[in-house]
Structures are given as structure tokens and as C-alpha cells.
Amino acid sequence: RRTVRAAMELKIDYLTLYSFSSENWSRPAEEIDDLMGLMKRFIRRDLAELNKHGVRIIVIGERDNLDQDLLALIDDAVNLTQDNTALTLIIAFNYGSRAEIARAAQSLARRVAACELLPEQITQDTIGAELDTAGVPDPDLLIRTSGELRLSNFLLWQAAYTEFVFLDAHWPAFDRSLLEVAINEYRSRDRRFGGLSKRTTA
């Protein structure tokens, strides 16, 4: 709640939260149940407030292994908020980037097999259009909490030119002040996208 509220106050257009990894199924059953319960409680408790403030919700990740009650709640949240424009909140739930890319490749392969697409027509754009994040801009900034220095299978394709900021704070302690720390660090970066520095002067 703190982070979503801060993102809106700071006029951030897109915020993605990694709430449950597809690798998290290897955790103890009790912990998995708790994580699933958190998602249900989030939707039941916060959906009306988010919708009231114009938050659009998108949920990315696989739907396999999710119970029907949770899927129905997710669909209700997405459908209710689909026309909102104040902030797009993307929740990565049962998400793994490698699996996402594999699903995109399978979809394109089926189109090729059906003679709907030629192999040479497969481009970065056609791949991007098959990803869970189709229609969403690539992230400018990725904030990794908990002192970890890895992506953990998160937005591998989308983060090709994303700036990374690593924080020692654990996620429960994350608040607006830490978000502003990360944003200020991002603003100090020279983003070249493979080209020359924009700060270079003649």
C-alpha cells in the first residue's frame, strides 16, 4: 500500500511488483498457502480503494496451479480496473521470465506451423507482442531489495536497458523514502541505450 500510494504521489505511470515467483512452488506448503492468501486478501481488501483512485491492475504470470477462486478474483480485479489511467499496477504472480519467453516462442511457433507467419518475420517486436507484458513499456528502473544482487528470473527480456538499483532494505521496510532514493540514483545515471553519452559535449 505504501509503495503504490507513493508511486501515485510521485506521478509514476507503471509499477510492477514481484509478488510470487513460479519457483516459489518449491517452498514449504504452509508458506505457499500464506502467499496465496496474501493475494486473495489484497484483492478483497484493497481493490475498491485502488479502483477509486484510478489504478489499473494487470496480473502477469502463468495461471496453471492456481485455484479457481483466486483466478476469479484476479479476473474481477483486471476487468473492473481496465479503463483506469492514474497508475498501471502490474502484479507478477506465479511469474517466471524464462517460462514467459518459452510461452512466447511456442505461440510464434504455432503461428509459423499454421502458415500465419514466416520465420523471418519473427522480430523483437513480434516476440514482445507475445509476452505477458505486451502493450506495457519496458521498465526504466528495477529496484532489488533485501541486499540481493540478482534478477531472480524477473523481466529478463524487458530489462535489457533497465537501470538497476540495489537496496539492503527488506521489502516489508520499503517505503516512499527508499523509493525516492532509488529514483534519485536513477536520475543520476547516463542512459545511452548503446549509443554515445548524452552528456558528451563538443
C-alpha positions as CSV (number, residue, x, y, z in Angstrom):
1,R,0.0,0.0,0.0
2,R,2.8,2.4,0.9
3,T,4.6,1.8,-2.4
4,V,1.5,2.1,-4.6
5,R,0.5,5.3,-2.8
6,A,4.0,6.7,-3.1
7,A,4.1,5.8,-6.8
8,M,0.9,7.7,-7.4
9,E,2.1,10.8,-5.5
10,L,5.3,10.8,-7.5
11,K,3.4,10.5,-10.8
12,I,4.9,7.2,-11.8
13,D,2.8,5.7,-14.6
14,Y,3.8,2.0,-14.3
15,L,4.7,0.0,-11.2
16,T,5.5,-3.7,-11.3
17,L,5.6,-5.8,-8.1
18,Y,7.0,-9.3,-8.0
19,S,4.6,-11.0,-5.6
20,F,5.0,-14.7,-6.3
21,S,7.6,-16.4,-8.5
22,S,6.9,-19.6,-10.4
23,E,9.9,-21.0,-8.5
24,N,8.2,-20.3,-5.2
25,W,6.3,-23.6,-5.5
26,S,9.3,-25.3,-4.1
27,R,8.8,-23.5,-0.7
28,P,7.0,-25.2,2.2
29,A,3.3,-25.8,1.6
30,E,2.4,-23.6,4.6
31,E,4.4,-20.7,3.2
32,I,2.8,-21.1,-0.3
33,D,-0.7,-21.1,1.3
34,D,0.2,-17.9,3.1
35,L,1.4,-16.2,-0.1
36,M,-1.8,-17.3,-1.9
37,G,-3.8,-15.9,0.9
38,L,-2.0,-12.6,0.7
39,M,-3.0,-12.3,-2.9
40,K,-6.6,-13.0,-2.1
41,R,-6.7,-10.6,0.8
42,F,-5.0,-7.9,-1.3
43,I,-7.8,-8.1,-3.9
44,R,-10.6,-8.4,-1.5
45,R,-9.4,-5.6,0.8
46,D,-7.8,-3.1,-1.5
47,L,-9.5,-3.5,-4.9
48,A,-12.2,-1.0,-4.2
49,E,-9.8,1.6,-2.9
50,L,-7.4,1.1,-5.9
51,N,-10.2,1.4,-8.3
52,K,-11.5,4.6,-6.6
53,H,-8.1,6.2,-7.1
54,G,-7.9,5.2,-10.8
55,V,-5.4,2.3,-10.5
56,R,-5.4,-0.2,-13.4
57,I,-4.4,-3.7,-12.4
58,I,-2.6,-6.1,-14.7
59,V,-1.6,-9.6,-13.5
60,I,1.2,-11.4,-15.4
61,G,2.4,-14.9,-15.0
62,E,1.0,-18.5,-15.5
63,R,-2.5,-19.4,-14.5
64,D,-1.7,-23.1,-14.0
65,N,-1.7,-24.4,-10.4
66,L,-3.9,-21.5,-9.3
67,D,-7.3,-22.4,-7.7
68,Q,-10.5,-21.2,-9.4
69,D,-11.4,-18.8,-6.5
70,L,-8.2,-16.9,-6.9
71,L,-8.4,-16.9,-10.7
72,A,-11.9,-15.4,-10.4
73,L,-10.7,-12.7,-8.1
74,I,-7.8,-11.9,-10.4
75,D,-10.1,-11.6,-13.4
76,D,-12.6,-9.4,-11.5
77,A,-9.7,-7.1,-10.5
78,V,-8.4,-6.8,-14.0
79,N,-11.8,-6.3,-15.6
80,L,-13.0,-3.8,-13.0
81,T,-10.0,-1.5,-13.4
82,Q,-9.2,-2.0,-17.1
83,D,-10.2,1.6,-18.0
84,N,-8.3,3.4,-15.2
85,T,-5.4,5.6,-16.1
86,A,-3.9,7.1,-12.9
87,L,-1.4,4.2,-12.4
88,T,-0.9,0.8,-14.0
89,L,-0.1,-1.7,-11.3
90,I,1.4,-4.8,-12.7
91,I,1.4,-7.8,-10.3
92,A,3.8,-10.6,-11.3
93,F,2.1,-13.6,-9.7
94,N,3.2,-17.2,-10.4
95,Y,5.6,-15.5,-12.8
96,G,8.9,-16.6,-14.2
97,S,10.6,-14.8,-17.1
98,R,12.1,-17.8,-18.8
99,A,8.7,-19.6,-18.8
100,E,7.2,-16.4,-20.2
101,I,9.7,-16.3,-23.1
102,A,9.2,-20.0,-23.7
103,R,5.4,-19.4,-24.0
104,A,6.0,-16.6,-26.4
105,A,8.3,-18.9,-28.5
106,Q,5.6,-21.6,-28.5
107,S,3.0,-19.2,-29.6
108,L,5.1,-17.9,-32.5
109,A,6.0,-21.5,-33.5
110,R,2.3,-22.4,-33.7
111,R,1.7,-19.4,-36.0
112,V,4.6,-20.5,-38.2
113,A,3.2,-24.0,-38.3
114,A,-0.2,-22.7,-39.3
115,C,1.4,-20.7,-42.1
116,E,0.3,-17.4,-40.5
117,L,3.9,-16.2,-40.0
118,L,7.2,-16.7,-41.8
119,P,10.3,-17.4,-39.6
120,E,12.0,-14.3,-41.0
121,Q,9.0,-12.2,-39.8
122,I,9.9,-13.0,-36.2
123,T,11.4,-9.8,-34.8
124,Q,12.0,-8.3,-31.4
125,D,8.6,-6.6,-31.8
126,T,6.7,-9.8,-32.6
127,I,8.3,-11.6,-29.6
128,G,7.5,-8.6,-27.4
129,A,3.9,-8.8,-28.5
130,E,3.6,-12.4,-27.2
131,L,5.0,-11.6,-23.8
132,D,2.8,-11.2,-20.7
133,T,3.8,-7.5,-20.7
134,A,2.6,-6.8,-24.3
135,G,1.5,-3.2,-24.5
136,V,3.4,-2.2,-21.4
137,P,6.7,-0.1,-21.8
138,D,9.9,-1.7,-20.7
139,P,10.9,-0.7,-17.2
140,D,13.2,2.3,-16.8
141,L,14.2,1.3,-13.2
142,L,14.4,-2.0,-11.4
143,I,14.7,-1.9,-7.6
144,R,16.1,-5.0,-6.0
145,T,15.6,-5.1,-2.2
146,S,17.0,-7.4,0.5
147,G,20.6,-6.9,-0.5
148,E,20.4,-9.5,-3.3
149,L,22.4,-8.8,-6.5
150,R,20.5,-10.9,-9.0
151,L,17.3,-10.7,-11.2
152,S,15.8,-14.0,-10.0
153,N,14.1,-14.7,-13.3
154,F,12.3,-11.4,-13.4
155,L,11.6,-9.5,-16.6
156,L,14.7,-10.8,-18.4
157,W,13.6,-9.7,-21.8
158,Q,12.1,-6.4,-20.7
159,A,15.1,-5.3,-18.6
160,A,17.6,-5.2,-21.5
161,Y,18.2,-1.5,-20.9
162,T,16.7,-1.1,-17.4
163,E,18.8,0.7,-14.7
164,F,19.3,-1.4,-11.6
165,V,19.3,-0.1,-8.0
166,F,20.1,-2.5,-5.2
167,L,19.0,-1.7,-1.7
168,D,19.8,-3.6,1.6
169,A,16.4,-3.0,3.0
170,H,13.9,-5.9,3.0
171,W,10.6,-5.5,1.2
172,P,8.4,-5.0,4.3
173,A,10.5,-2.0,5.2
174,F,10.3,-0.4,1.7
175,D,8.6,3.0,1.8
176,R,8.5,6.3,-0.1
177,S,11.8,7.4,1.2
178,L,13.6,4.4,-0.2
179,L,11.6,4.7,-3.5
180,E,12.9,8.3,-3.7
181,V,16.5,7.1,-3.0
182,A,16.2,4.7,-5.9
183,I,14.6,7.3,-8.2
184,N,17.3,9.9,-7.4
185,E,20.0,7.3,-8.2
186,Y,18.3,6.5,-11.5
187,R,18.2,10.2,-12.4
188,S,21.9,10.4,-11.9
189,R,22.6,7.7,-14.5
190,D,23.6,8.4,-18.1
191,R,21.3,6.2,-20.2
192,R,22.9,5.6,-23.6
193,F,21.0,2.6,-24.9
194,G,24.1,1.5,-26.8
195,G,24.8,5.0,-28.2
196,L,27.0,7.9,-27.2
197,S,26.7,9.6,-23.9
198,K,24.1,12.4,-23.9
199,R,26.4,14.3,-21.5
200,T,29.2,14.4,-24.0
201,T,29.9,18.0,-25.1
202,A,31.9,19.2,-28.1
